[in-house]
Amino acid sequence: MNTKRKKLYEGKAKILYEGPEPGTLIQYFKDDATAFNAQKKATLEGKGVINNRISEFIMSRLNSIGVTNHFIKRLNLREQLIREVEIIPLEVVCRNVVAGSLAQRLGQEEGTPLPRSIIEFYYKKDELNDPMVTEEHITAFNWATTQELDDILAMTVRVNDYLCGMFGAVGITLVDFKIEFGRVWENDFSRVILADEISPDSCRLWDSTTGEKLDKDRFRRDLGDVIESYTEVARRLGIMKDMPTVIQGGLH
């Protein structure tokens, strides 16, 4: 890493640096793992490398089917060149199977398939534990306009359809996922594009046959083999060929 460049933002799993051109940023994937709003923390060597590659793979394919996103290109093992966006302060969660907080909130059995996908919104505010909000809240507080919400919902449905097919083809069930969106400005007009990352950190991924968890729940629930499970996702997607072997303890 070039220590001279300007750090603009550091989150739980990534750092954003000033990019080489106006309107660009460098996104660095850390090995830090957090859960329960950072109450649980650990460093998992190699996690950032795997998430960088998986997110690159998914964002590239979404771009190719017309789901515009901030990804431009991968720079190295841990970094991507991305478009700078004005992040909309919402986490958008799409659920296909009952799991996690949905099971807890509504007393539903985890693993129950939903009759149709459910899209939920959460206000990005760590100190408030990212509370769930409705479209009424979002427009009332001007976090996003009605048109932006329509675009976000339409893109989320497309992402879900594509990812369900992509993961399903390699024996993985897409239980749910979290995505974020940002605005890009062209003169006085803005449009919404997909941002952040899509990786086992932000998706629940279960083996379609055994139900084995291949995602961040392995860290949240102390199931172990976190890196091995992330690596298995990358292997099934066919992106391990030119990637270093990543195991607990470093890169090989």
C-alpha positions in Angstrom: 0.0 0.0 0.0 1.1 3.5 -0.8 1.2 5.2 2.6 1.4 8.7 1.0 -2.0 8.7 -0.6 -4.9 10.3 1.1 -7.3 8.2 3.2 -10.9 9.5 2.9 -12.8 6.9 4.9 -12.3 3.8 6.9 -15.2 1.4 7.6 -15.4 -2.0 9.3 -14.2 -4.0 6.3 -12.8 -1.5 3.8 -10.8 1.7 3.4 -11.4 4.3 0.7 -8.4 6.3 -0.7 -8.3 9.2 -3.1 -8.2 7.8 -6.7 -5.8 8.6 -9.5 -8.4 10.6 -11.4 -11.2 13.0 -10.4 -14.3 11.0 -9.7 -12.5 7.8 -8.7 -11.5 6.1 -5.5 -9.4 3.2 -4.5 -11.2 0.7 -2.3 -9.0 -1.5 -0.1 -10.4 -4.7 1.4 -9.3 -5.3 5.0 -9.0 -8.6 6.8 -11.0 -7.3 9.8 -14.2 -9.1 10.6 -16.9 -7.6 12.7 -20.4 -8.7 13.8 -23.2 -7.3 15.9 -22.4 -3.7 15.0 -18.7 -4.3 15.7 -19.2 -5.7 19.2 -17.4 -8.8 18.0 -14.2 -8.3 16.2 -11.3 -10.4 14.7 -8.7 -10.4 12.0 -9.0 -13.2 9.5 -5.9 -13.3 7.3 -6.8 -13.4 3.6 -10.5 -12.4 4.0 -9.9 -9.1 2.2 -8.2 -10.9 -0.8 -11.1 -13.3 -1.3 -13.8 -10.7 -0.9 -12.0 -8.4 -3.4 -12.0 -11.2 -6.0 -15.6 -12.3 -5.4 -16.9 -8.8 -5.4 -15.0 -8.0 -8.6 -16.4 -11.2 -10.2 -20.0 -10.3 -9.3 -19.9 -6.6 -10.0 -18.3 -7.2 -13.4 -21.1 -9.6 -14.4 -23.8 -7.2 -13.0 -22.3 -4.4 -15.1 -22.5 -6.7 -18.2 -26.3 -7.2 -17.7 -27.0 -3.5 -17.3 -26.9 -3.2 -13.5 -24.6 -0.2 -13.4 -22.3 -0.1 -10.4 -19.2 1.7 -9.1 -16.6 -1.1 -10.0 -14.1 -0.1 -12.7 -11.3 -2.6 -12.3 -9.3 -4.6 -9.8 -5.8 -3.2 -9.1 -4.2 -5.9 -7.1 -4.9 -8.5 -4.4 -6.7 -6.2 -2.1 -7.7 -3.1 -4.1 -10.2 -2.0 -6.7 -10.5 1.2 -8.7 -14.1 2.4 -8.3 -16.3 5.4 -9.2 -16.8 8.0 -6.5 -20.5 8.1 -5.5 -22.6 10.0 -2.9 -23.7 7.1 -0.7 -27.4 6.9 0.0 -27.6 6.2 3.8 -29.6 3.0 3.4 -28.8 -0.7 3.6 -31.0 -2.6 1.3 -31.7 -6.2 2.3 -33.3 -8.7 0.0 -34.5 -12.0 1.6 -35.4 -15.3 -0.1 -35.3 -17.6 2.9 -36.1 -16.8 6.6 -32.8 -16.3 8.5 -31.0 -14.0 10.9 -32.9 -11.1 12.3 -36.1 -11.9 10.3 -36.3 -15.2 12.2 -35.7 -13.5 15.5 -38.1 -10.5 14.9 -41.0 -12.5 13.7 -40.5 -15.8 15.4 -40.2 -17.7 12.2 -38.2 -20.9 11.7 -34.8 -20.3 10.1 -34.5 -21.9 6.7 -38.2 -21.5 5.7 -38.4 -20.4 2.1 -40.3 -17.2 1.6 -43.3 -17.3 -0.8 -41.7 -14.3 -2.5 -38.6 -12.2 -2.0 -38.8 -9.5 0.6 -36.9 -6.2 0.4 -36.2 -4.3 3.6 -34.5 -0.9 4.2 -32.3 -0.1 7.1 -31.0 3.4 8.0 -27.2 3.4 8.0 -26.4 4.7 11.5 -24.1 2.5 13.6 -24.9 4.4 16.9 -28.6 3.5 16.3 -27.8 -0.1 15.3 -29.0 0.5 11.7 -32.8 0.6 12.5 -35.3 -0.7 10.0 -37.2 2.0 8.1 -40.1 2.2 5.6 -40.3 4.0 2.3 -42.3 6.7 4.2 -39.4 7.4 6.5 -36.9 7.5 3.6 -38.8 10.1 1.6 -39.9 12.1 4.7 -36.3 12.5 5.8 -35.1 13.0 2.2 -32.6 10.1 2.3 -33.8 9.2 -1.2 -36.5 10.4 -3.5 -39.5 8.4 -4.7 -37.8 8.0 -8.1 -34.6 6.9 -6.5 -36.4 4.3 -4.4 -38.2 3.0 -7.5 -34.8 2.6 -9.2 -33.3 1.0 -6.1 -36.1 -1.5 -5.9 -35.9 -2.4 -9.6 -32.1 -2.9 -9.4 -32.3 -5.0 -6.2 -34.8 -7.3 -7.9 -32.5 -7.7 -10.9 -29.5 -8.3 -8.7 -31.5 -10.9 -6.7 -32.6 -12.7 -9.9 -29.1 -12.8 -11.3 -27.4 -13.9 -8.1 -30.0 -16.6 -7.4 -29.3 -18.1 -10.8 -25.5 -17.7 -10.5 -25.2 -19.2 -7.1 -27.8 -21.8 -7.7 -25.8 -23.1 -10.7 -22.9 -24.0 -8.4 -25.0 -25.6 -5.6 -25.4 -22.5 -3.4 -28.6 -21.1 -2.1 -28.8 -17.3 -1.9 -30.6 -16.9 1.4 -30.4 -13.1 1.6 -28.0 -10.2 0.9 -27.3 -6.6 1.7 -26.4 -4.0 -0.9 -25.9 -0.2 -0.9 -26.4 2.4 -3.5 -25.0 5.8 -4.4 -25.6 8.8 -6.6 -23.4 9.8 -9.5 -23.8 13.4 -10.7 -23.7 14.5 -14.3 -24.1 18.3 -14.4 -27.3 19.0 -12.3 -28.7 15.5 -12.7 -28.0 12.4 -10.6 -28.7 8.8 -11.1 -28.5 5.9 -8.7 -25.9 3.1 -9.1 -25.0 0.0 -7.1 -22.0 0.5 -4.7 -20.1 -1.1 -1.8 -19.4 -4.8 -2.3 -21.1 -8.2 -2.8 -19.3 -11.0 -1.0 -19.8 -13.6 1.6 -19.5 -10.7 4.1 -22.8 -9.3 2.7 -24.7 -12.4 1.6 -26.0 -15.5 3.4 -24.9 -18.4 1.3 -25.9 -22.0 2.1 -24.8 -25.2 0.4 -28.0 -26.2 -1.5 -27.7 -29.9 -0.5 -26.3 -29.9 3.1 -27.4 -26.4 4.3 -23.9 -25.7 5.4 -23.2 -22.0 5.9 -20.6 -20.5 3.6 -20.8 -16.9 4.7 -20.2 -14.5 7.6 -22.5 -16.4 9.9 -19.6 -18.8 10.4 -17.9 -15.9 12.2 -21.1 -14.5 13.9 -22.0 -17.9 15.3 -18.5 -19.2 16.1 -18.8 -22.1 13.6 -15.1 -21.8 12.5 -13.6 -22.4 9.0 -14.5 -18.9 7.9 -11.7 -18.5 5.4 -12.2 -22.0 4.1 -15.9 -21.4 3.5 -15.2 -18.1 1.7 -12.6 -19.8 -0.4 -15.1 -22.6 -1.3 -17.5 -20.0 -2.6 -14.7 -18.5 -4.8 -13.7 -22.0 -6.0 -17.3 -22.9 -7.0 -17.6 -19.6 -8.9 -14.5 -20.6 -10.8 -12.3 -17.7 -9.8 -9.6 -19.6 -7.9 -7.4 -20.4 -11.0 -5.2 -17.3 -10.9 -5.7 -16.6 -7.2 -3.2 -17.4 -4.5 -4.2 -20.1 -2.0 -5.8 -18.3 1.0 -5.8 -20.1 4.2 -5.8 -19.1 7.9 -2.3 -17.9 8.5 -1.6 -16.1 5.3 -1.3 -16.2 1.5 0.6 -19.0 -0.2 
